[in-house]
Amino acid sequence: MSEHEPEHVVVAGAGLIGLATALELRRRGAAVTVVDPQPAWGATRAAAGMLAPVAETQYGQERLYPLMRASAAEYPAFVERVTAATGLPTGYRTEETLVVAADAADARSLSDLASHQLASGMDVEEISTRAARSLEPALAPRLGGAVRIVSDRQVDPRMLAAAMVEALNAPALRTIGEVPDAGPATWLTHRVESVRVTRTAPRQATGVQLDDGELIPADAVVVASGLSANAVGGLPEDLDLRLRPVFGDILRLGVPDSVLAPGEEHLLTRTVRAQVLGRPVYMVPRADRTLVLGATSREDGRESVLAGGVHQLLRDARAVVPAIDDCDVLEMMARARPGTPDDLPYLGSTSVAGLVISTGHFRHGILLTPVASRLAAELVTGVADPDVDHARDPEFLATTDPARHSGPHDDPHDTVHVPGGPA
């Protein structure tokens, strides 16, 4: 390449993290080719979009907390850039989260988790069920307990994905510093079959081969293709991406006028999460007066929506918001999220120069989008965002090292997966 020619990067995968990575690469002057047979159609399409580093806290995942909080802190600037580039909405909302317990046993569990969250430096407040019902009158009259989390947010993944596609297609984009913009992204509706790598040391990524045999030359490759990442050929032999599919059933409901009291515009005004007989369920309101209701979590390999999963979601949701019974079922879907043995993502460089991995984000993919895309783009280009605090980046990359489960590098901190629905 000449000194002034933009670096060309192939991004394999166009879920939310792949799209954001491509956008961050373009902000740093790279010419980007995005390869995906169905952009934004996998877990991104099903996700509820909860940005909940506090509510999503689970025992045994302490190493994930700093990464979650850092990404949540980067979200406002991230969505502001996307909106500034396109004028399109992202569905980013700053309303808080309420977590409620259906009975006394659920309340004890909720209180124990709140104590753990407080001990971890998180902002939670146990409130009375009466106070919870004053915030959300649609809640059932008899609940066991409630917690208020004022710092959690939400985004609409479908709207955000559409806005990022428009930003990548924009004729001009504001870049970091004086780096020239390389222009709109190139889109290929194919699947990356393999990464092309030089045969001799030092090994360097030189492009990709598509499923139709076409070779796409590139100076760097980011593999962000979710569950299919470990099926991509040409990855280093010493790299073992232990991805597993975790399926979840999720519903979208329409709220009819008949369930609303005079003057009400929506059944719920903030995200409501609940524990019902030990099972998690959530309801996320959208601006179009729909509700996202989720989500089951199963590792049975079945890609279809399960009748039992739909029944469980509706039964548990109506236990805390009885008017769910009168809502319209608009959509039912199931999607698989890529899990890892320790539920931490695979994010970082590899033993092949110019090859970066970004996958395995599991239930936190939407939340981790800003920090994951930024780190991947900075690893490829070396261009750091001056508006971000980079002090903990080395710690994050050590935690998410893609080679940590490879051979003698097996991570001793692997944890047993704790079930939960997609964010």
LOPARO-294841 format. One record per atom (N, C-alpha, C): x, y, z; residue in one letter. Coordinates in steps of 0.05 Angstrom, whole numbers, plus 5000, padded with zeros to 4 digits. Example, Ala and Ser with C-alpha at 12.3 -4.5 7.8 and 13.67 -1.06 7.14 Angstrom:
2
526448865156A/524649105156A/526449345156A/525749555142S/527349795143S/525850015157S/
END
This chain:
423
501749765000M/500050005000M/501750255000M/500850454987S/502150714989S/501550845015S/503051055022E/502751175048E/499951285052E/498651375030H/496051505033H/493651325026H/494251065018E/492150885011E/490950775036E/488250785040P/487050675064P/487350375066P/487750285090E/487949995095E/485349865089E/485449635076H/482949495069H/482549265089H/480249255101V/479649055122V/477048915114V/477048645116V/474648485113V/473548425140V/471048485144V/469648405169V/467748185162V/468247945174A/466547715170A/464347715191A/461947765183G/459647775202G/458548055204G/455848075201A/454448335202A/452148325222A/452748205245G/450948255268G/451648525279G/450548595302L/451048855312L/453948915317L/455448715328I/458248765333I/459848775307I/459248615288G/460648635262G/460148905248G/457648995249L/456949255237L/458449475251L/458349465278A/459749685293A/462749675289A/463849435286T/466749415281T/467449535254T/465849475234A/466249595208A/466049895209A/464150005224L/463850295227L/466250415241L/467250285262E/469550385277E/472050375259E/472250175242L/474550155224L/474450385204L/472050445193R/471750665174R/472450925188R/471650965213R/472351205228R/475351245230R/476851025227R/479751035229R/481051025202R/479551075181G/480651105154G/480850845138G/479950625148A/480150375133A/477950345112A/478550235089A/476550145070A/475549875079A/472949855081V/471749615094V/469949465075V/470349195075T/468549015062T/467148845083T/464448845083V/462948685102V/461748445088V/462248215100V/461347965087V/459447815106V/456947775097D/454947635113D/452647565095D/451747315095P/449547235077P/446847365085P/446547435111Q/444047565120Q/444747765142Q/445548005135P/446348205155P/444048255175P/444948265201A/443148335223A/440748155225A/441047895218W/438847715218W/439047495240W/441347465253G/441647265273G/440747355300G/442447325320A/441747405347A/441047695349A/442147865332T/441548145332T/438548195329T/437348045311R/434548095305R/432748025329R/433547825344A/431847735366A/432347895392A/434648015394A/435548125420A/433648345430A/433248355456A/431548565468A/432948835470A/435648835472G/437149085472G/437449205500G/437249055521M/437649165548M/440549215552M/441149465560L/443949545567L/444049545598L/444549305608A/444049265637A/446449145651A/448549295654P/450949175668P/450349115697P/448249235708V/447549175736V/445548945737V/443348975723A/441248765724A/442248505713A/444148515694E/445148265682E/447348135699E/447948235722T/449948125740T/449247835747T/451247665745Q/450847385754Q/453147295771Q/452647125790Y/454747025808Y/456846875791Y/459346915798G/461446765785G/462446905759G/461347135752Q/462247265727Q/463547535733Q/464947545756E/466047805765E/468047915745E/469447745730R/471347855710R/470047995687R/467447945683L/465948075662L/464948355670L/464648405696Y/463348655705Y/464748905694Y/467448925697P/468749175687P/468249225657P/468349015642L/467849035613L/465049135607L/463149025621M/460349105617M/459949395625M/461049475647R/460649755656R/462149955637R/464449875627A/465850055609A/464350085583A/463149875573S/461649895548S/459150055552S/457750025575A/455450185580A/456150475581A/458450545592A/459350825594A/459850935566A/460750765547E/461350865520E/458850885502E/456650775511Y/454250765494Y/453151035485Y/452851235504P/451751485495P/453251615472P/455851625473A/457451735451A/457251565426A/457151305430F/456951125407F/454451175391F/452151175405V/449651215390V/449351495379V/450551685393E/450551965384E/452051985357E/454251845354R/455751845329R/454051725306R/452751505312V/451151365292V/448851555283V/447451675302T/445351855295T/446352105280T/448652205288A/449752445274A/450452375245A/451252125240A/452052055213A/449652005195A/447351935206T/445051845190T/442552005195T/442252125219G/439652245226G/437552045234G/438351785235L/436351575241L/436351515271L/434051435282P/433951365310P/435251095315P/436051055340T/437250805348T/435650655370T/433550785379G/431950665401G/433350685428G/435350855430Y/436750875456Y/434951025475Y/434550905499R/432751025519R/434151005546R/433651205562T/435051235588T/433251165612T/430851055607E/429250975630E/430550755645E/429950745670E/431250555688E/430050275685E/431050085702T/429949815703T/428749765730T/426449625731L/425349525755L/425649215755L/426549105777V/426648815779V/424748735802V/422948565797V/420948485817V/421048185822V/420048115846A/419947835854A/417047755856A/416347515846A/413547425846A/412647335874A/414447225890D/413547125917D/415847165936D/415447065961A/417447115982A/420046975976A/420046735965A/422546595958A/424046745937A/422646845916D/423947005896D/425047265908D/423647375927A/424547625940A/427147585955A/427447355968R/429947295982R/432247275962R/431747145940S/433747115919S/434547385908S/432447555903L/432947825892L/434547995912L/433947975937S/435348125958S/438248035960S/438647775959D/441447675960D/443047775936D/441847775913L/443247875889L/443848175892L/441948325903A/442348615907A/444648665926A/444948495946S/447248525965S/449848475950S/449848275933H/452248215917H/452848445898H/450848565886Q/451248785868Q/452349025883Q/451249085906L/452249305922L/455149265930L/455849015938A/458548955946A/460548975922A/459448955898S/461048985874S/461149275864S/460049455880G/460149745873G/458049825853G/455849675852M/453649745833M/451449905847M/449950055830D/447950225841D/445250095840D/444349975862V/441649855864V/440249955888V/437649955888E/436050045910E/433649865914E/433549735937E/431249575944E/428949765952E/426649725939I/424349895945I/421949725952I/419849845962S/417449695969S/415949635944S/414249425946T/412649355923T/410549575917T/409749725938R/407949955933R/409350165917R/411950215923A/413350415907A/413750325879A/414150065875A/414449955848A/411949995832A/409649945845R/407049975831R/406450265826R/407450445842S/407050725836S/408550805811S/410850675806L/412450725782L/411250585758L/410250345762E/409050185740E/406350075750E/404150215745P/401550135756P/400549865744P/401749775722A/400849525710A/401849285726A/403649325745L/404749095760L/402548965777L/402848705781A/400848565797A/400748665826A/398448655839P/398248775866P/399748615887P/400248365883R/401548205903R/404248105892R/406348245899L/409048165892L/410748135917L/412947995915G/414547935938G/416648145945G/417548295925G/419648485929G/420348635904G/421948835906A/422748995882A/425449135886A/426749165864V/429349305863V/429349505841V/430349745846R/430449955825R/433449995817R/433849995790I/436550035779I/436450275760I/437350505770V/436950745754V/438950775732V/441150625732S/443250675712S/442950495687S/441250295688D/440850125664D/439350265643D/439950195618R/438750325594R/437750115575R/436850205551Q/436150015530Q/436550145503Q/436749975483V/437050055455V/435349865439V/434449945415D/433049765397D/435049655377D/435849405379P/437949295362P/437249305332P/434749275326R/433949295297R/434349575286R/433449775302M/433850045293M/436750125292M/438350035312L/441150095313L/442549975289L/441949725283A/443149585260A/442549735234A/440049815230A/439249955206A/440750225204A/441050355226A/442450615226A/445450575220A/446650365230M/449450315224M/449950235195M/448050085184V/448250025155V/448250285139V/446450475146E/446350725132E/448950885136E/450050875160A/452551025165A/454850905148A/454850645146L/456950515130L/456650575100L/454150625092N/453550695064N/453750995058N/454151155078A/454151445074A/456551525056A/456151725039P/458251805021P/460651915035P/460252025059A/462452135075A/461852085104A/463952045120L/463651985148L/465852135163L/465152245186R/467052385202R/468952185214R/471552225210T/473652035220T/475052155245T/476751985256I/478252075279I/480652235270I/481052475281G/483352635274G/483252725245G/485552715232E/485852795205E/485852565185E/485052325195V/485052095177V/483052125155V/483752085130P/481752115108P/479751885108P/477351955101D/475251755099D/475551585073D/475451325076A/475751145053A/473251105037A/471051215046G/468551195030G/466850965040G/464450935026P/462550735035P/463650445036P/462450285053A/463250005055A/462349855030A/463749635025T/462849435005T/461449205019T/459249115007W/457648905020W/457648655002W/458148435014L/458048175000L/456247985015L/454047905003T/452147725017T/453047435013T/455247375024H/456447105023H/457347035051H/458546805053R/459746715078R/462746685074R/464246765093V/467246725092V/467846435097V/468946305077E/469646025079E/472245985094E/474246165088S/476846135101S/478346405100S/480146425119V/482046655119V/484546575104V/485446745086R/487846695071R/490246805087R/492346635090V/494646705107V/497146625092V/499246795094T/501746735082T/502846465092T/504246325075R/505246055082R/507846065100R/509246285097T/511846305111T/511646505133T/513346475153A/513446655176A/514746925167A/513947145180P/511747165199P/509047145184P/507246995196R/504646945183R/502947195184R/501547255161Q/500047495158Q/497447435143Q/495247535153A/492747515138A/492847675113A/492047555091T/492147695065T/489347715052T/487347625065G/484647645054G/482947405062G/480747365047V/478947145053V/478047005027V/477146765030Q/475846625008Q/472946585015Q/471146654997L/468246645002L/467146364996L/464646315003D/463446054999D/463045994969D/463246184952D/463046134923D/465746114910D/467846114926G/470646084916G/472046344910G/470646574910E/471946824904E/473946904926E/476247004918L/478247094936L/478047404939L/478047494963I/477847784969I/480447854984I/482348004970P/484748084984P/484248295005P/485748295026A/485448485047A/488048505063A/488348725077D/490748765094D/490248655122D/487648625129A/486948515155A/484148395154A/483648215172V/481048075173V/480048075202V/477548145206V/476248125232V/474047915230V/474347695245V/472347485245V/470347545268V/467947635260A/465847715279A/463247575271A/463447325264S/461147175253S/459746995273S/459847065298G/458346925318G/459046635320G/456946465321L/457346175324L/458946045302L/458846155278S/460246035256S/463246105255S/464146265274A/466946345274A/468846115275A/468145905291N/470045685294N/469945495270N/468145545251A/468045385226A/469545515203A/470545755208V/472045895187V/474745765184V/475445695160G/478045565155G/480345765156G/482745665159G/485145835158G/485845965184G/484245915205L/484946025231L/487445885242L/488946015259P/491345885270P/490745615282P/492545425278E/492145155289E/492145155320E/493445355331D/493545365360D/491245525372D/489145585356L/486945735366L/484445555368L/483445525392D/481145355397D/478845525407D/476945585389L/474645745396L/472445555405L/472045535431R/470045345441R/467345475444R/466045505421L/463445635420L/461245435422L/459045505436R/456745325439R/454245495434R/452245375420P/449745525415P/447945515439P/447145745449V/445145765470V/442645895459V/440545745456F/438145835443F/436345975463F/434746155453G/432746295469G/430246355453G/427946305465D/425346385453D/424646665462D/423646825444I/423047095450I/420547185435I/418847355447L/416347435435L/416247745432L/414647835413R/414048115411R/411048145412R/410048315430L/407248345435L/406348635428L/403948655418G/402748915414G/400848985437G/400949235445V/399249325468V/396849465457V/394449355459P/392049485448P/391049705467P/389449885456D/388350105471D/386750005495D/385549775492S/383649675513S/384949615539S/387649575540V/388949505565V/390049755579V/389849985566L/390950235576L/388850395591L/389650515613A/387950695628A/387850965613A/385751125618P/385651385605P/388251545610P/389351655589G/391751815591G/394251655589G/394151395590E/396551225587E/397251195558E/399851195552E/400751145525E/402050875522E/402750745544H/403950485542H/403350325568H/403350065565L/402949895588L/405149915608L/407649935599L/410049965615L/411650205605L/412950345622T/414550575614T/417550515617T/418350305629R/421150235634R/421349925632R/423749825629T/424249545629T/423449425656T/421949205655V/421249065679V/422348775677V/423948705696R/425048435697R/423848305722R/423648045722A/422447905745A/423647635749A/423447555774Q/423947275782Q/421247145789Q/420646935775V/418046795780V/418646495785V/418446415810L/419146145817L/422046075809L/423746275812G/426546235805G/427246275776G/425246315759R/425846355730R/425846645723R/427846735707P/427847015699P/426047065675P/424847295674V/423247385652V/423447685650V/423347805626Y/423448095624Y/421448195603Y/420748445606M/418948585588M/420148855582M/420748905556V/422049145548V/420249305530V/419349545538P/417549705522P/419049845499P/417749855476R/418750005453R/417050255448R/418150445434A/416750695429A/414250655411A/414150435396D/411850375379D/409650225393D/409650235420R/407750105437R/407749795433R/410049685429T/410349395430T/412049325455T/411949075462L/413548975484L/415248735474L/417748735482V/419448505477V/419348335502V/418548085499L/418147905522L/420047665519L/421847645539G/423847425537G/424747345564G/426547165564A/427246985543A/428046725556A/427546505543T/428346245553T/431346215547T/432546015559S/435345955553S/435645655553S/436545545531R/436745255528R/438945175509R/440144945514E/442344845498E/441644575486E/439344565474D/438244315463D/438744285433D/439944485420G/440444475392G/438044515374G/435744575385R/433344605369R/432944905361R/432844945335E/432745225325E/429945335324E/427945175327S/425145265325S/424245385352S/422145535351V/420845645375V/419345405388V/419845375414L/418545155429L/415945245442L/413945075439A/411345145451A/411645175481A/413245005494G/413645025523G/414945285530G/416845375514G/418145635519G/416245865518G/414445865497V/412446075495V/410546075519V/409745835526H/407945805549H/409245915575H/411745845579Q/413245935603Q/413446235603Q/414146355581L/414446645580L/411846795586L/409646705573L/407046835578L/406046795606L/406446545616R/405546485644R/407046655664R/409646675661D/411246825681D/410847125678D/410447225653A/410047505649A/407347595661A/405247435657R/402647515668R/402547495698R/404347345710A/404447335739A/405247605751A/406747765736V/407648025747V/406348255733V/405448215708V/403948415693V/401448285681V/399248265696P/396848115688P/395748195660P/396048445653A/394948535627A/396348415603A/398548275607I/399848125585I/397847945571I/395847835586D/393847665575D/392347785552D/392048045552D/390348185532D/392048305510D/394648255509C/396348365488C/396248185463C/396948295441D/397048155415D/399748025411D/399847775404V/402447655397V/403147725368V/405247875365L/406047965338L/408147795325L/409847685342E/412147545332E/413247345352E/414047115343M/415446915360M/417946825345M/420146825358M/422646725345M/424446605365M/426346455354A/428446335370A/431046385355A/433046455371R/435746495360R/437846385379R/440146315368A/442346215384A/444446425388A/445346445412R/447546635418R/450146465423R/452446575416P/454946425419P/456046445447P/455946225462G/457146215488G/459946105488G/461446155509T/464046035513T/464145895540T/466245735545P/466345595571P/466145765596P/467146015594D/467046195617D/465146425613D/463646425592D/461746625585D/462946905580D/465546905576L/466947155568L/467447145537L/467347365524P/467747365495P/470647295487P/470847205462Y/473547185449Y/473947435434Y/475847605443L/476347865431L/479247925432L/480547945409G/483348015410G/484847925385G/487447975385S/489147895363S/489847595365S/490947495344T/491747215343T/494747195336T/495746945333S/498446905325S/498946975296S/496847025281V/497047115253V/496747415253V/498747555243A/498547855242A/496147935224A/494748135233G/492448235217G/489948075220G/489847875238L/487447715242L/486447765270L/484047875273V/482847935298V/480247775301V/479747675325I/477347525331I/475547685349I/472947685343S/470947815360S/468347655359S/468047475378T/465747305379T/465347205407T/463247035411G/462846925438G/461747115458G/460347325449H/459347535468H/456847445483H/455647225475F/453547085489F/451147285494F/450147295518R/447747445525R/448347745527R/450947825525H/451748105528H/452548235502H/451948115480G/452948215454G/452048505449G/449548575455I/448548845449I/449949045468I/450148975493L/451449145513L/454349185506L/455748985498L/458649005493L/459449115466L/457449185450T/458049285423T/459949515422T/459649735437P/461549955434P/464449885441P/464849745463V/467649695471V/468849475454V/467249275446A/468349055429A/469149165402A/467449335390S/468049435363S/470349625364S/470549785385R/472749975388R/475449825391R/475549635408L/477949485413L/478849335388L/477049215374A/477749075349A/478949265328A/477549495325A/478549695305A/481249805313A/481649845339E/484249955347E/486449745344E/485849495349L/487849285344L/488649275315L/486849305297V/487349295268V/488949535259V/488049775266T/489150015255T/491250155272T/491150105298G/492950255315G/492050535321G/489650615312V/488650885316V/486750875340V/487551015361A/485951015386A/484051255386A/481751205398D/479751425401D/480651605424D/481151855418P/482152035439P/480152105460P/477552045455D/475452125473D/474751895493D/476251675492V/475751445509V/478051405528V/477351315552D/479451245572D/480450965566D/482950945559H/484150685551H/485650545573H/485450645597A/487150535619A/486750235623A/484250145620R/483749865626R/483649685602R/484249795578D/484149635554D/485949385556D/488449415565P/490149165567P/488848955585P/487649035607E/486248845624E/483948715609E/482348865595F/480148755580F/481148545560F/483248615545L/484248435524L/485548185536L/486648205559A/487747975573A/485447785581A/483247905591T/480947745600T/479647605576T/479547725553T/478147625530T/479947495509T/482447435516D/484347315498D/483147075483D/483047085456P/481746865441P/483246595445P/485746605453A/487246355456A/487146245484A/485446345502R/485646265530R/484645985534R/483145865515H/482245595518H/483745405499H/486045495489S/487545345469S/489845195482S/489644935483G/491844765492G/492744835520G/495444875523P/496544925549P/495745195561P/494345365544H/493545625554H/490745615567H/489645375570D/486945365582D/486745535607D/484545685608D/484145875629D/483045735654D/484445755677P/483545615701P/481045745713P/480245985703H/477946125715H/475346055701H/475345855684D/472745785671D/470645735692D/468245835686T/466045815705T/463845645693T/462145535710V/459845395701V/457745605691V/456645555668H/454645745657H/452145755674H/451346005680V/448846055694V/446746125674V/444545975672P/442546035651P/441346315653P/440546415630G/439146675629G/438546745601G/436646925597G/435746995570G/437447195557G/437047245531P/438647425516P/438047715523P/440047875523A/439648165529A/438848315504A/
END
